[in-house]
Amino acid sequence: RQRRNADIRGSDLFFLNSLHSHNGQRTIEETEFLVSTCRGSAEKITGIFSFLGYCKSDHPKVHGESVSIKTIANRLSFCGLDHIMLFDLHKSQIAYYFTTHLGPLKGVDHIYLMRQLIEFAQKELDFECIAGLDDGSYKRNALIARYVGCKNVVFV
């Protein structure tokens, strides 16, 4: 169980976390922590999520199946955050699943870090091979390989 150890009244808070799909209970606990933080009268709370594990659940695959990322986006939209920052989402439209017009959430930013990583890799690293997790990532990895001057691209 997560608890605050300090008075946050009037503070600007930054909540940095990754929300992994393999532990749904933890995701619920984290949003409950955010709700209790908002009750602590913080001036502004910004959620910075480097990873959203439910991003590939962005549409139903069979009739009646839930859209998990939409459920997570709703929880985060209404738990009291003022602003959300997301990084390199699986699909850009996921940023629009967050509701900014009904609750306290004022904005959602989707930030692409891949360009900075590629620029760093071009200057600092030498690659023998670039590997991906599946055939879906192969196209993206092939493009990255071309940018960093690597000839070998594989997927597992």
N, C-alpha and C positions, 0 to 999 in steps of 0.2 A: 504494500500500500504506500502510495506516495503522499508526502505531506510537506507543506511549506514550513520553513524554519525561521522565517523573518517576516517583518511587517512590510507589506508591499504598497501600502496606501500612497497614491499619487505617483507611483513609479512607472517608468516605461520598461516593459519586460519583453524579452526575446526568448521564445520557447523553441529550442532547436531539437529536432528529433527526426527519426525515420519511422514510418508506420509500415511494418512488415505484415504481409498477409498470413504468415504462418502462425501468428499468435493474436487472434481476434480478441481474446480476453484482455491482452495488454493494450490494444487500441482503445477499447472501452474504458479501461482505467485511465489512460492518458487524457481522453476527452473529459472524463469526470474530474481529473486534476485541473484541467483548464477551466472548467465551470467553477470549481471552488476558488481558483485564482481570481477569476473575474469578480466573485463575491467579496474578495479581499480589497476591492476598490482601487485596483491598479489604474493608472491614467490611460495607458495604451498597452495593448498586448499584440505582439507580432509573432505569428507562428511561422517558423522556417522549417520546411519539410524537405529533406534532401532525397527522400525516397518514399513513394506511395506504392505499397506492395499490391494494391488492388487494381492498378491501372489497366491490366489486361482484361479485367472484368468490366469493360466499358459498354457492352451491349449483350442482350440475352442471346444465348446460342440455341436454346430451345424455348418454345412458347411457355410462358409462366415463370421462367428463371429470373431471379433478381439481378439487378445491375449493382454489384457490390461497391464499385467506386462511387456511384451516385449516393448510396447510403452513407458512406464514409464522408463524402463531401457535404452532405446535409448535416451530419453530426458536427463537423468542424465549422460549418457556416453559422450554426446557432449556439455554439458552446461559449461564445463571448469574445472571440478573437476580433481585433480591429482590422488586421491586415494579415494576409497569407502570402508567403513566397514559396514557389515550387520550382524544382530544377529538373530539366531534361525529361519531361513526361513522355510516356510511351506514345501518346497521341495528344496533340496540342489542344483539341477541343475539350479535353478533360478539365481544363481550367474553367470552362464555362459551366460545369456542373455545380460549382460553388454559388450559393445564393447571396448576392450582395444587396438586393433591394428590399428584403424583408427583415433582416436582423441587424445586429451591430456591425457585421462585417462590411467594411468600406471598400476593400479592394483585394484583388488576387493578381499576383505577378507570376508569370511563367518565364523563368530565366534559363537561357541556353548556355551551358558551361562547356559544351563539346568543343566550340571554336577555341576557347582558351586552352583546353587540354591538348588539342591538336597543335596549336602554336608552340606550346611548351615541348611537346614530343618532337616536333620538327627541329627544335634547337638543341635539346638536351639528351634525347634518347636515340638508340639505334635498334631497330626491330628485325628479328629473323622471321617472325610470323605473327599474325594477328588472329586470335581465336574468338569465336562467338559461341553462344549457348545453343542457338538453333538456326534453322535455315532462314527464319525471318530477320535475324540480325546480320545475315551474310551480306546483303546489299549495302547496309550501312557500314559494315566493317570493310568491305571492298573499297568503298569511297574513302574511308579513313586511311586505309593502307596506301591508296594512291597519293593522298596528301602528305603522308610521312615517308614516302619512298620505300615501302615494303612490298615485296613481290608475292609473298605467300599469305593466303587467307584460308582459314579452315573453320568448320563449325562442328560441335560435338552433338 
